[in-house]
């Protein structure tokens, strides 16, 4: 990933991979067993394959790869391009092409049909036309050619011409037939696999380039199985960052031993769930070996990223939200290990406060027991101080405008303030505003 951040290397690798995938797609669309035209196209595609390998091979000779993956690919490419199988392919293409290059024939064009006949030293009229019009040439003319998306051809006419020529020149067409039978699948499977697999890191780096242009940072985290701390500086939610015209607020987090769980409280719409979601994202992305959103990070190598987000009640399931929460939470905890990352947001909201607190504390005990790292978004202040394994964090508001969210999540014990009043006031729905409208 770091090496592909070099735009020059990325461009060459991308160009090669895209061409290989395009060739594979075009090969699969051919029916060379039934069509002379498709046999000729297969020969053309094979030439394009040889050209693509030659171009990339010359580039690879000029650069020095430092990563193990690309170094091994460069070594494989060198061995493949100098190997007997590839050289035999090149020789077969050259021999087949030469057998057609020497053919000469005449096209017979009339009102309703196209025919062919043997060449009998007839004059080349195209040369005569060029000589005739040469005297009218006055300096460099302006080009009026238009690029079209496909090669102009009439498959019916071309197929009829080739069918007729195959009878006049059986040896050349026999060579083409033998070539197609032997090299109908000429793309090396490892080169095809590489071209498919490299699309993901290239696409990810393209995406990060766009976000970097907007001032957002990415980094490669240090990873450990059980680190003494988890730290992420300036991280953010990728899904939110990809939304157009969205202002992104970055956040920091730090969990030091014995802390394993963040409990995030605070006002609604203050960025709590976004923060927890981003916490899961950076661990998942890090497990793929790619750069993550943030300026610096030290993370755990997670075996699972397990999530439980509150959802609307589904009457077709014949169970209430509380039962759904408990069933899903039970399944999550069954899978969790000490290396898991757990994200839980706003559950137990469908029951009473006392019951929600009791269930929340039991949930915390289970998570602490399994030793997983977790981010818990909740309205239950009590669980934020239930253990020394828990770090309390809060979404914050502007000091002079309680209704204004900063979207900053900071280390802070829950303050117990009811932010619903400020939200109601912002929408003209607090007690005094309603009384005034009613004239009371």
SEKESE-772733 format. One record per residue: residue in one letter; x, y, z of N, C-alpha, C in turn. Coordinates in pm, whole numbers, padded with zeros to 5 digits, always signed. Example, Ala and Ser with C-alpha at 12.3 -4.5 7.8 and 13.67 -1.06 7.14 Angstrom:
BEGIN
A+01319-00569+00780+01230-00450+00780+01320-00330+00780 S+01285-00225+00708+01367-00106+00714+01290+00003+00787 
***
This chain:
BEGIN
X+00082-00120+00000+00000+00000+00000+00086+00126+00000 X+00189+00127+00084+00276+00244+00088+00343+00265-00048 X+00386+00155-00110+00456+00168-00238+00364+00218-00348 X+00238+00175-00344+00144+00219-00445+00099+00363-00424 X+00137+00424-00313+00112+00567-00297+00200+00649-00392 X+00305+00588-00444+00385+00651-00550+00298+00655-00676 X+00259+00774-00719+00165+00789-00830+00216+00725-00959 X+00348+00732-00981+00405+00674-01103+00389+00522-01103 X+00427+00459-00992+00414+00313-00983+00267+00272-00991 X+00181+00348-00924+00038+00313-00925-00018+00322-01066 X+00023+00425-01141-00029+00441-01277+00011+00324-01364 X+00135+00281-01357+00181+00169-01440+00112+00039-01402 X+00102+00013-01273+00037-00110-01228-00111-00108-01265 X-00176+00006-01245-00318+00017-01279-00341-00005-01430 X-00258+00060-01512-00273+00049-01658-00260-00097-01703 X-00160-00165-01648-00140-00306-01683-00258-00391-01637 X-00299-00375-01512-00407-00457-01457-00538-00434-01532 X-00568-00309-01563-00691-00279-01637-00689-00343-01775 X-00572-00340-01839-00562-00398-01974-00578-00550-01969 X-00521-00614-01868-00535-00759-01855-00680-00797-01833 X-00751-00724-01747-00892-00754-01721-00978-00729-01844 X-00945-00625-01919-01018-00597-02043-00996-00709-02145 X-00871-00754-02157-00841-00864-02249-00918-00990-02211 X-00921-01020-02081-00993-01139-02035-01142-01128-02070 X-01198-01009-02053-01339-00989-02086-01365-01009-02235 X-01276-00956-02318-01293-00967-02463-01272-01111-02510 X-01180-01182-02447-01158-01323-02483-01284-01405-02454 X-01344-01380-02340-01463-01455-02301-01581-01428-02394 X-01579-01312-02461-01689-01277-02551-01673-01338-02690 X-01555-01396-02718-01530-01451-02852-01589-01591-02867 X-01620-01624-02993-01661-01760-03028-01572-01806-03143 X-01444-01825-03114-01346-01850-03219-01365-01985-03288 X-01432-02078-03223-01452-02209-03286-01544-02202-03406 X-01629-02101-03411-01726-02091-03521-01698-01978-03617 X-01611-01887-03581-01595-01765-03661-01449-01738-03693 X-01419-01723-03821-01285-01683-03861-01252-01545-03807 X-01356-01458-03804-01334-01322-03756-01290-01322-03611 X-01353-01406-03527-01315-01413-03387-01178-01478-03369 X-01139-01566-03459-01004-01623-03451-00900-01515-03475 X-00930-01428-03573-00839-01316-03597-00834-01221-03479 X-00948-01199-03415-00951-01112-03298-00872-01172-03182 X-00879-01305-03169-00801-01370-03064-00652-01347-03086 X-00610-01352-03212-00470-01324-03243-00435-01180-03208 X-00526-01087-03239-00503-00946-03205-00490-00927-03053 X-00579-00992-02977-00576-00980-02831-00448-01037-02774 X-00400-01145-02834-00275-01205-02787-00157-01110-02811 X-00159-01041-02923-00055-00940-02948-00062-00827-02846 X-00184-00786-02811-00200-00681-02709-00147-00727-02574 X-00169-00853-02543-00119-00913-02417+00033-00910-02414 X+00096-00950-02522+00243-00950-02530+00296-00808-02518 X+00226-00714-02582+00269-00573-02576+00257-00518-02434 X+00147-00550-02366+00127-00502-02229+00234-00555-02135 X+00269-00682-02150+00373-00740-02067+00509-00679-02096 X+00536-00655-02224+00664-00594-02259+00676-00454-02204 X+00568-00376-02212+00569-00239-02161+00591-00237-02010 X+00517-00321-01938+00533-00324-01792+00671-00376-01753 X+00719-00476-01826+00851-00534-01795+00961-00430-01808 X+00951-00346-01910+01052-00240-01928+01045-00137-01815 X+00924-00108-01768+00910-00016-01655+00969-00077-01528 X+00938-00204-01504+00984-00271-01382+01136-00277-01378 X+01199-00288-01491+01346-00291-01496+01408-00161-01449 X+01333-00051-01462+01388+00081-01430+01364+00124-01286 X+01274+00055-01215+01240+00097-01079+01283-00009-00979 X+01290+00033-00854+01326-00057-00745+01208-00066-00650 X+01151-00186-00640+01041-00206-00546+01098-00242-00409 X+01036-00189-00306+01082-00216-00169+00989-00312-00095 X+00861-00315-00131+00767-00403-00062+00785-00547-00108 X+00758-00639-00017+00774-00781-00051+00679-00822-00163 X+00554-00775-00157+00457-00815-00257+00496-00775-00397 X+00527-00647-00417+00562-00600-00551+00700-00648-00595 X+00791-00670-00501+00922-00726-00536+00905-00868-00591 X+00820-00946-00526+00796-01082-00574+00723-01081-00708 X+00632-00985-00727+00564-00974-00855+00662-00939-00965 X+00754-00846-00937+00853-00808-01037+00942-00927-01074 X+00979-01006-00974+01060-01125-00999+00984-01226-01083 X+00856-01246-01049+00773-01338-01127+00760-01289-01271 X+00740-01159-01289+00723-01102-01423+00847-01125-01508 X+00965-01106-01447+01090-01128-01520+01105-01274-01561 X+01075-01364-01468+01085-01508-01500+00984-01547-01607 X+00865-01492-01599+00760-01528-01694+00794-01479-01835 X+00842-01353-01846+00870-01296-01977+00993-01357-02044 X+01077-01423-01967+01195-01490-02025+01178-01641-02029 X+01060-01689-01986+01035-01832-01981+00999-01889-02117 X+01015-02018-02129+00994-02086-02258+00848-02077-02304 X+00754-02083-02210+00613-02080-02249+00575-01947-02313 X+00619-01837-02251+00587-01706-02307+00659-01684-02439 X+00784-01725-02448+00859-01708-02573+00797-01791-02685 X+00744-01909-02652+00674-01990-02752+00548-01920-02800 X+00478-01854-02707+00359-01778-02744+00396-01666-02840 X+00502-01592-02809+00546-01482-02896+00582-01533-03035 X+00652-01647-03039+00692-01705-03169+00569-01749-03248 X+00470-01807-03179+00350-01854-03248+00270-01737-03304 X+00262-01628-03229+00192-01509-03278+00263-01454-03401 X+00395-01445-03393+00473-01391-03505+00458-01477-03630 X+00464-01609-03612+00453-01700-03726+00314-01693-03789 X+00211-01689-03706+00075-01682-03758+00050-01552-03829 X+00099-01442-03772+00081-01311-03835+00154-01304-03969 X+00273-01360-03975+00351-01358-04100+00282-01436-04211 X+00214-01545-04173+00147-01626-04275+00033-01549-04341 X-00022-01450-04273-00127-01368-04332-00071-01243-04400 X+00042-01193-04351+00099-01071-04407+00140-01088-04552 X+00173-01210-04591+00221-01234-04727+00107-01259-04827 X-00019-01266-04778-00130-01295-04868-00167-01173-04950 X-00193-01196-05079-00242-01090-05167-00364-01142-05242 X-00466-01060-05249-00589-01100-05316-00662-00975-05363 X-00762-00994-05444-00841-00882-05494-00984-00894-05443 X-01039-00781-05406-01180-00774-05369-01261-00736-05493 X-01371-00806-05514-01460-00774-05625-01587-00714-05565 X-01607-00586-05592-01721-00514-05535-01820-00482-05646 X-01943-00526-05629-02047-00481-05721-02167-00434-05641 X-02277-00417-05707-02392-00352-05645-02446-00431-05526 X-02448-00563-05538-02518-00643-05437-02429-00739-05360 X-02302-00750-05394-02221-00852-05329-02074-00813-05326 X-02001-00887-05242-01856-00872-05231-01796-01010-05258 X-01696-01014-05343-01629-01140-05371-01479-01124-05366 X-01406-01233-05378-01260-01229-05380-01210-01314-05496 X-01092-01279-05541-01025-01361-05644-00875-01349-05625 X-00802-01440-05686-00656-01438-05673-00598-01311-05732 X-00491-01267-05670-00419-01149-05719-00338-01188-05841 X-00356-01113-05950-00288-01144-06076-00212-01022-06127 X-00134-00964-06037-00049-00850-06072-00129-00727-06114 X-00253-00716-06065-00330-00596-06095-00264-00474-06031 X-00292-00358-06089-00235-00234-06037-00298-00201-05901 X-00215-00143-05815-00263-00099-05684-00325+00040-05701 X-00457+00046-05711-00525+00172-05740-00513+00272-05626 X-00497+00224-05504-00486+00317-05392-00362+00405-05406 X-00255+00346-05456-00133+00426-05477-00154+00528-05588 X-00226+00489-05692-00252+00583-05802-00336+00702-05754 X-00433+00674-05668-00516+00782-05614-00432+00878-05531 X-00343+00823-05449-00256+00910-05367-00166+00997-05453 X-00112+00938-05558-00023+01014-05647-00102+01123-05720 X-00224+01089-05762-00305+01185-05835-00339+01307-05751 X-00373+01286-05625-00416+01397-05540-00302+01466-05466 X-00182+01415-05480-00069+01475-05409-00045+01618-05452 X-00071+01648-05578-00042+01782-05628-00138+01888-05570 X-00249+01841-05512-00343+01937-05452-00311+01966-05305 X-00212+01898-05254-00178+01916-05113-00105+02047-05094 X-00152+02130-05002-00092+02261-04975-00065+02274-04826 X+00052+02236-04785+00088+02246-04645+00014+02144-04560 X+00025+02162-04431-00038+02069-04337-00185+02100-04324 X-00268+02001-04350-00412+02022-04345-00466+01997-04205 X-00582+02057-04178-00646+02037-04049-00713+01901-04044 X-00697+01832-03933-00756+01699-03921-00903+01705-03884 X-00983+01627-03955-01126+01621-03927-01171+01481-03886 X-01075+01398-03854-01111+01262-03813-01174+01264-03675 X-01274+01180-03658-01344+01170-03530-01318+01033-03469 X-01281+01035-03341-01255+00909-03271-01387+00840-03240 X-01400+00716-03283-01522+00640-03254-01491+00532-03153 X-01594+00488-03082-01573+00399-02968-01535+00258-03011 X-01572+00216-03131-01543+00081-03176-01480+00085-03314 X-01403-00021-03346-01347-00031-03480-01462-00049-03580 X-01460+00029-03690-01568+00015-03789-01554-00119-03861 X-01659-00193-03865-01654-00320-03936-01796-00365-03970 X-01804-00448-04073-01928-00516-04107-01902-00664-04091 X-01948-00721-03982-01912-00858-03950-01958-00954-04058 X-02075-00929-04115-02127-01020-04218-02035-01018-04340 X-02000-00897-04386-01915-00886-04505-01776-00943-04478 X-01718-00908-04363-01584-00956-04332-01581-01107-04318 X-01684-01164-04255-01690-01309-04239-01699-01379-04375 X-01777-01321-04469-01787-01381-04602-01654-01376-04677 X-01583-01263-04661-01451-01250-04726-01354-01353-04670 X-01353-01366-04536-01260-01461-04474-01296-01605-04511 X-01423-01635-04520-01466-01770-04560-01415-01802-04700 X-01425-01705-04790-01377-01726-04927-01225-01739-04930 X-01157-01656-04850-01010-01660-04850-00958-01791-04791 X-01032-01848-04698-00987-01974-04635-00977-02087-04737 X-01056-02076-04844-01050-02178-04950-00932-02154-05043 X-00897-02027-05061-00784-01995-05149-00650-02007-05079 X-00649-01985-04946-00524-01990-04869-00541-02081-04748 X-00560-02210-04770-00590-02302-04659-00478-02312-04556 X-00353-02296-04598-00242-02314-04504-00241-02205-04397 X-00260-02080-04439-00260-01970-04343-00374-01984-04243 X-00492-02022-04292-00606-02036-04201-00593-02158-04112 X-00525-02260-04162-00497-02377-04078-00402-02340-03965 X-00303-02256-03995-00211-02209-03890-00286-02129-03783 X-00381-02045-03828-00460-01965-03735-00546-02056-03647 X-00604-02160-03707-00687-02252-03632-00604-02325-03525 X-00486-02370-03565-00398-02438-03468-00357-02346-03355 X-00329-02220-03391-00290-02122-03289-00403-02105-03186 X-00526-02089-03234-00640-02066-03144-00664-02187-03053 X-00649-02306-03108-00671-02425-03027-00568-02435-02914 X-00446-02394-02942-00340-02405-02842-00341-02289-02744 X-00374-02169-02791-00359-02050-02706-00492-01978-02683 X-00601-02052-02676-00731-01987-02654-00740-01923-02516 X-00661-01972-02421-00655-01913-02286-00509-01878-02256 X-00464-01771-02317-00321-01739-02312-00282-01656-02190 X-00377-01595-02119-00342-01511-02003-00302-01601-01886 X-00186-01575-01830-00139-01655-01717-00233-01634-01597 X-00276-01742-01530-00370-01729-01418-00319-01640-01305 X-00188-01643-01279-00135-01558-01171-00139-01410-01209 X-00114-01380-01336-00122-01241-01381-00268-01192-01376 X-00359-01281-01409-00501-01245-01401-00542-01223-01256 X-00498-01310-01166-00531-01296-01025-00472-01167-00969 X-00347-01138-01004-00284-01014-00959-00364-00893-01007 X-00405-00896-01134-00479-00782-01191-00611-00761-01122 X-00675-00868-01077-00802-00856-01004-00777-00806-00862 X-00678-00865-00794-00655-00832-00653-00602-00690-00633 X-00522-00642-00728-00459-00510-00710-00560-00397-00728 X-00679-00429-00780-00780-00325-00798-00822-00264-00664 X-00829-00347-00559-00875-00294-00430-00779-00191-00370 X-00650-00225-00353-00561-00122-00296-00552+00003-00382 X-00555-00014-00514-00548+00104-00602-00673+00190-00585 X-00789+00126-00579-00914+00202-00563-00918+00272-00428 X-00869+00202-00324-00868+00263-00190-00777+00387-00187 X-00662+00376-00250-00570+00490-00251-00626+00605-00335 X-00699+00574-00443-00765+00680-00519-00865+00754-00430 X-00941+00677-00351-01040+00737-00261-00971+00824-00156 X-00863+00772-00097-00794+00850+00007-00730+00975-00051 X-00685+00969-00176-00628+01089-00239-00732+01200-00244 X-00854+01164-00280-00961+01265-00288-00989+01326-00151 X-00989+01242-00047-01016+01293+00087-00898+01374+00141 X-00777+01333+00106-00659+01411+00149-00663+01552+00090 X-00714+01563-00033-00725+01695-00095-00819+01786-00017 X-00910+01725+00060-01002+01802+00143-00948+01824+00284 X-00819+01792+00305-00755+01819+00433-00763+01708+00535 X-00812+01591+00497-00823+01478+00590-00698+01390+00580 X-00656+01337+00695-00533+01260+00699-00555+01109+00703 X-00454+01035+00657-00454+00889+00664-00318+00843+00713 X-00316+00729+00781-00190+00678+00835-00193+00526+00837 X-00074+00467+00856-00062+00322+00873-00040+00295+01021 X-00136+00229+01087-00126+00211+01232-00023+00106+01271 X+00030+00118+01392+00106+00008+01450+00004-00088+01510 X+00032-00218+01497-00066-00320+01535-00006-00418+01634 X-00090-00466+01725-00048-00568+01820-00164-00658+01856 X-00135-00778+01903-00242-00871+01942-00313-00822+02069 X-00237-00779+02167-00294-00727+02292-00211-00607+02338 X-00231-00492+02277-00149-00376+02314-00187-00326+02452 X-00094-00258+02517-00123-00198+02647-00216-00078+02631 X-00224-00024+02510-00314+00089+02488-00365+00089+02344 X-00479+00153+02325-00531+00180+02191-00534+00331+02177 X-00477+00378+02069-00469+00522+02048-00499+00553+01902 X-00577+00656+01879-00604+00703+01744-00618+00854+01749 X-00541+00922+01668-00542+01068+01665-00599+01116+01532 X-00691+01211+01541-00747+01273+01421-00825+01177+01333 X-00892+01078+01394-00965+00983+01310-01107+01031+01286 X-01171+00972+01184-01304+01017+01143-01376+00902+01072 X-01504+00923+01049-01590+00824+00986-01582+00838+00834 X-01534+00733+00767-01520+00736+00621-01654+00758+00552 X-01758+00687+00597-01889+00699+00533-01939+00843+00535 X-01916+00910+00648-01959+01049+00659-01873+01140+00571 X-01743+01110+00565-01651+01194+00487-01682+01187+00338 X-01743+01078+00293-01773+01062+00150-01900+01134+00109 X-01976+01182+00206-02096+01256+00172-02058+01397+00125 X-02115+01444+00015-02077+01576-00036-02117+01689+00060 X-02034+01790+00063-02060+01913+00139-02085+01885+00288 X-02006+01792+00342-02018+01759+00484-01893+01805+00558 X-01913+01882+00664-01798+01926+00744-01757+01812+00838 X-01631+01773+00830-01582+01660+00908-01506+01711+01030 X-01546+01662+01147-01476+01692+01272-01399+01566+01312 X-01269+01578+01328-01188+01462+01368-01184+01452+01520 X-01156+01331+01569-01152+01308+01714-01031+01225+01752 X-01001+01223+01880-00891+01144+01935-00946+01046+02038 X-00875+00935+02055-00911+00844+02164-00785+00781+02220 X-00793+00745+02348-00682+00679+02414-00737+00588+02523 X-00708+00459+02512-00741+00362+02615-00610+00303+02666 X-00583+00320+02793-00462+00264+02852-00499+00154+02949 X-00412+00054+02959-00437-00061+03045-00469-00015+03188 X-00576-00060+03253-00661-00175+03217-00786-00138+03137 X-00793-00016+03082-00914+00025+03011-00933-00057+02884 X-01054-00101+02865-01088-00178+02746-01213-00125+02677 X-01294-00048+02751-01426-00010+02700-01445+00141+02709 X-01491+00200+02601-01534+00341+02602-01686+00344+02615 X-01735+00418+02710-01878+00442+02721-01901+00589+02685 X-01978+00611+02579-01994+00745+02522-02135+00794+02550 X-02144+00902+02626-02272+00961+02660-02276+01104+02608 X-02388+01171+02632-02400+01310+02589-02525+01333+02508 X-02541+01455+02457-02665+01492+02388-02685+01416+02258 X-02811+01401+02219-02842+01340+02090-02788+01426+01976 X-02762+01358+01866-02711+01425+01746-02581+01499+01773 X-02502+01443+01865-02374+01506+01898-02254+01432+01843 X-02277+01328+01762-02166+01255+01700-02123+01129+01773 X-02203+01085+01872-02163+00968+01951-02157+00841+01865 X-02265+00815+01791-02270+00694+01708-02167+00701+01596 X-02147+00818+01539-02046+00835+01435-01907+00803+01489 X-01879+00848+01610-01751+00820+01676-01732+00669+01694 X-01835+00602+01745-01826+00457+01768-01811+00382+01637 X-01882+00427+01536-01873+00362+01404-01732+00376+01347 X-01674+00496+01363-01538+00519+01314-01437+00432+01389 X-01461+00408+01518-01375+00321+01598-01373+00180+01539 X-01489+00131+01501-01494+00000+01436-01430+00002+01299 X-01451+00108+01224-01396+00117+01089-01244+00110+01088 X-01180+00186+01177-01033+00189+01171-00973+00053+01204 X-01039-00024+01293-00988-00158+01323-01011-00254+01206 X-01126-00242+01143-01153-00329+01028-01058-00297+00913 X-01042-00169+00883-00953-00130+00773-00808-00169+00803 X-00768-00154+00930-00631-00192+00968-00609-00341+00949 X-00713-00422+00973-00699-00568+00956-00678-00605+00810 X-00715-00516+00717-00693-00540+00574-00553-00496+00530 X-00480-00431+00620-00345-00387+00586-00339-00258+00506 X-00443-00177+00514-00446-00054+00436-00441+00066+00530 X-00415+00183+00471-00409+00304+00552-00549+00338+00603 X-00553+00395+00721-00681+00423+00788-00699+00573+00806 X-00822+00619+00824-00844+00762+00850-00786+00802+00985 X-00701+00902+00984-00637+00948+01107-00493+00986+01083 X-00437+01060+01178-00298+01106+01164-00199+01011+01230 X-00244+00936+01330-00156+00842+01401-00244+00743+01476 X-00200+00615+01482-00284+00516+01551-00202+00397+01596 X-00243+00341+01709-00191+00215+01761-00313+00131+01798 X-00332+00019+01725-00457-00055+01736-00433-00202+01767 X-00540-00271+01799-00535-00414+01822-00565-00487+01691 X-00502-00602+01671-00536-00687+01556-00663-00762+01592 X-00774-00722+01537-00904-00777+01578-00937-00903+01500 X-00993-01003+01573-01042-01122+01503-01183-01101+01449 X-01260-01014+01515-01394-00978+01468-01423-00833+01504 X-01502-00768+01422-01563-00640+01459-01712-00667+01469 X-01762-00673+01592-01901-00713+01619-01984-00590+01654 X-02098-00576+01589-02177-00454+01607-02320-00485+01648 X-02376-00394+01726-02517-00401+01765-02569-00259+01768 X-02644-00222+01665-02704-00090+01658-02855-00104+01674 X-02913-00012+01748-03058-00015+01767-03129-00003+01634 X-03244-00071+01622-03320-00063+01498-03469-00058+01528 X-03546-00018+01427-03690-00004+01445-03753-00142+01466 X-03861-00141+01541-03932-00265+01569-03994-00320+01442 X-03979-00452+01421-04034-00520+01305-04148-00610+01352 X-04273-00572+01320-04387-00648+01372-04395-00788+01312 X-04330-00811+01197-04334-00943+01136-04255-01046+01217 X-04164-00999+01303-04085-01091+01383-04155-01132+01513 X-04270-01072+01541-04352-01109+01656-04276-01102+01788 X-04185-01006+01799-04116-00984+01925-04088-00835+01938 X-04079-00786+02060-04056-00645+02084-03909-00608+02070 X-03885-00477+02078-03748-00428+02066-03657-00483+02176 X-03709-00493+02297-03626-00540+02408-03580-00684+02384 X-03674-00770+02344-03636-00909+02316-03536-00916+02201 X-03560-00835+02098-03467-00833+01984-03329-00790+02030 X-03321-00686+02114-03192-00640+02167-03121-00752+02243 X-03195-00821+02328-03134-00926+02412-03085-01044+02329 X-03165-01084+02231-03126-01198+02146-03002-01164+02065 X-03002-01046+02006-02887-01006+01925-02763-00988+02012 X-02780-00931+02131-02666-00912+02221-02610-01046+02266 X-02697-01141+02293-02652-01276+02334-02568-01339+02222 X-02615-01330+02099-02540-01387+01986-02405-01318+01969 X-02403-01187+01988-02277-01111+01976-02176-01156+02080 X-02221-01169+02206-02130-01205+02314-02082-01351+02301 X-02160-01435+02235-02117-01572+02210-01996-01576+02117 X-01989-01482+02023-01880-01479+01926-01758-01403+01978 X-01776-01317+02075-01670-01225+02118-01557-01299+02189 X-01433-01252+02163-01314-01301+02233-01237-01181+02285 X-01126-01208+02350-01045-01099+02403-00982-01015+02293 X-00985-01065+02168-00928-00990+02056-01034-00923+01971 X-01159-00927+02016-01268-00870+01937-01284-00721+01963 X-01342-00653+01866-01385-00515+01879-01537-00517+01878 X-01598-00458+01981-01744-00457+01994-01794-00313+01986 X-01895-00292+01902-01959-00161+01889-02106-00179+01923 X-02155-00109+02024-02296-00118+02065-02351+00025+02077 X-02465+00046+02015-02521+00181+02016-02670+00180+02052 X-02703+00252+02160-02840+00285+02197-02933+00163+02202 X-02898+00065+02286-02991-00044+02306-03058-00027+02443 X-03159-00108+02469-03240-00104+02592-03319+00027+02604 X-03339+00097+02493-03414+00222+02498-03564+00198+02506 X-03606+00073+02489-03750+00044+02485-03805+00001+02620 X-03720-00001+02723-03769-00041+02855-03752+00073+02954 X-03787+00049+03079-03777+00154+03181-03631+00184+03212 X-03606+00300+03272-03470+00340+03305-03405+00241+03401 X-03476+00199+03505-03419+00106+03602-03383-00027+03536 X-03475-00081+03456-03447-00208+03388-03331-00193+03289 X-03329-00079+03219-03221-00055+03123-03085-00050+03194 X-03079+00012+03310-02953+00019+03384-02911-00120+03433 X-03006-00198+03484-02971-00334+03528-02919-00418+03413 X-02988-00412+03300-02944-00489+03182-02810-00436+03130 X-02794-00302+03132-02669-00243+03087-02550-00287+03170 X-02568-00293+03302-02459-00336+03390-02424-00483+03367 X-02527-00566+03344-02499-00708+03314-02424-00720+03181 X-02463-00637+03084-02393-00637+02955-02246-00599+02974 X-02220-00497+03055-02083-00452+03080-02002-00560+03149 X-02063-00630+03244-01993-00740+03312-01950-00847+03213 X-02039-00879+03118-02008-00983+03019-01894-00939+02927 X-01896-00813+02886-01790-00763+02797-01657-00757+02871 X-01659-00711+02995-01536-00705+03075-01480-00845+03095 X-01569-00943+03118-01526-01081+03139-01453-01137+03017 X-01503-01109+02900-01439-01166+02780-01314-01089+02739 X-01294-00968+02793-01171-00893+02768-01165-00820+02636 X-01280-00808+02566-01281-00740+02436-01269-00589+02453 X-01225-00524+02348-01230-00378+02344-01364-00337+02286 X-01422-00231+02340-01557-00195+02298-01580-00045+02304 X-01677-00002+02221-01730+00135+02227-01880+00123+02246 X-01931+00178+02356-02073+00167+02391-02134+00307+02390 X-02229+00328+02302-02303+00454+02298-02433+00433+02377 X-02457+00517+02476-02572+00492+02563-02623+00620+02626 X-02749+00615+02670-02806+00725+02749-02796+00693+02899 X-02736+00578+02935-02727+00533+03073-02595+00581+03135 X-02600+00691+03208-02478+00746+03268-02414+00649+03368 X-02495+00567+03432-02446+00482+03540-02341+00383+03495 X-02353+00330+03372-02258+00228+03328-02123+00287+03288 X-02115+00421+03277-01990+00486+03239-01887+00485+03351 X-01931+00452+03474-01840+00453+03589-01844+00320+03665 X-01879+00213+03596-01902+00086+03665-01775+00006+03690 X-01661+00041+03628-01538-00038+03642-01418+00043+03600 X-01300+00003+03649-01178+00070+03604-01140+00026+03463 X-01213-00071+03405-01193-00109+03265-01266-00016+03170 X-01342+00076+03226-01427+00163+03145-01372+00306+03144 X-01367+00365+03026-01330+00505+03010-01455+00582+02969 X-01490+00684+03044-01608+00763+03014-01574+00874+02914 X-01655+00886+02809-01636+00990+02709-01771+01055+02682 X-01767+01181+02642-01890+01256+02618-01881+01336+02489 X-01995+01344+02420-02006+01440+02311-02033+01577+02373 X-01977+01680+02314-01980+01813+02378-02066+01911+02300 X-02101+02019+02369-02178+02127+02308-02100+02257+02327 X-02138+02358+02250-02074+02489+02264-02105+02547+02402 X-02004+02608+02462-02019+02657+02600-02130+02761+02612 X-02144+02849+02513-02243+02956+02522-02373+02923+02449 X-02376+02808+02379-02497+02767+02307-02518+02618+02327 X-02586+02578+02434-02603+02436+02464-02671+02357+02353 X-02748+02428+02269-02817+02357+02161-02725+02332+02041 X-02606+02390+02040-02514+02375+01928-02414+02262+01955 X-02408+02163+01867-02318+02047+01883-02181+02077+01823 X-02076+02039+01896-01941+02057+01844-01893+01931+01771 X-01957+01817+01798-01919+01686+01743-01781+01640+01790 X-01732+01702+01895-01608+01659+01958-01642+01565+02073 X-01573+01451+02077-01590+01352+02184-01466+01357+02273 X-01484+01384+02402-01370+01404+02491-01380+01313+02613 X-01264+01290+02678-01264+01215+02804-01330+01302+02911 X-01440+01249+02964-01515+01330+03060-01620+01242+03126 X-01637+01252+03258-01744+01176+03323-01880+01231+03282 X-01984+01148+03280-02117+01198+03243-02163+01308+03337 X-02224+01413+03281-02263+01527+03364-02411+01526+03402 X-02487+01434+03345-02628+01422+03385-02717+01533+03336 X-02668+01620+03250-02750+01732+03201-02851+01682+03099 X-02972+01733+03108-03077+01696+03013-03072+01791+02894 X-03016+01744+02784-03001+01829+02666-03127+01835+02581 X-03229+01757+02618-03353+01761+02540-03417+01899+02545 X-03399+01968+02657-03461+02101+02671-03402+02198+02569 X-03270+02193+02552-03207+02285+02455-03251+02252+02312 X-03269+02123+02282-03318+02085+02150-03460+02135+02128 X-03543+02119+02231-03681+02167+02220-03685+02318+02198 X-03597+02390+02268-03592+02535+02253-03551+02575+02113 X-03457+02502+02055-03411+02534+01921-03525+02522+01820 X-03619+02432+01845-03731+02413+01754-03858+02483+01802 X-03845+02573+01902-03960+02649+01948-04060+02568+02025 X-04010+02465+02096-04102+02373+02163-04078+02362+02314 X-04003+02455+02374-03990+02444+02519-04116+02501+02586 X-04123+02487+02717-04245+02519+02792-04287+02663+02772 X-04194+02758+02789-04228+02900+02779-04271+02938+02638 X-04202+02880+02536-04237+02911+02397-04378+02863+02363 X-04411+02746+02412-04546+02694+02387-04651+02780+02458 X-04623+02821+02584-04718+02905+02659-04742+03038+02586 X-04633+03096+02532-04649+03224+02463-04738+03210+02340 X-04716+03100+02265-04798+03080+02145-04944+03057+02180 X-04967+02997+02295-05106+02973+02337-05170+03092+02408 X-05086+03194+02428-05138+03316+02494-05163+03296+02642 X-05084+03210+02706-05103+03183+02849-05009+03267+02934 
***
